[in-house]
Amino acid sequence: MATTRGVTHLAQVFHALSDETRLCLVVMLGQGERCVCDLTAALDTGQSRLSFHLKTLKDAGLVRDRRDGRWVFYSLVPGALDGLEAALAGVTPGAALQAARARCCG
């Protein structure tokens, strides 16, 4: 994920995960699809504040929504969190040094 586009997406994902409320939402949605009314009640927060956080997660590609009548249900995008561990491993000082050595000495 060393492309500019990949780094930009990674920054957007980490920004989305950098807020405690959004992390709580990700954990809750990791257990399955939830109605927005359930999320509002569980987090004891207002609908407008919750909408802001859900939009941030959607914009980062982590969450999707589904409308059923007047209700909106949210769930994690399958595989959206895959690769984060590898991306983090790729930004450690040791990994950067190893990559530089491979380019010049390989």
ABEGO torsion letter per residue (X at the ends): XABAAAAAAAAAAAAAAABAAAAAAAAAAAAEBBBAAAAAAAAGBBAAAAAAAAAAAAAAGABBBBBBEABBBBBBBBGAABGAAAAAAAABAAAAAAAAAAAAAX
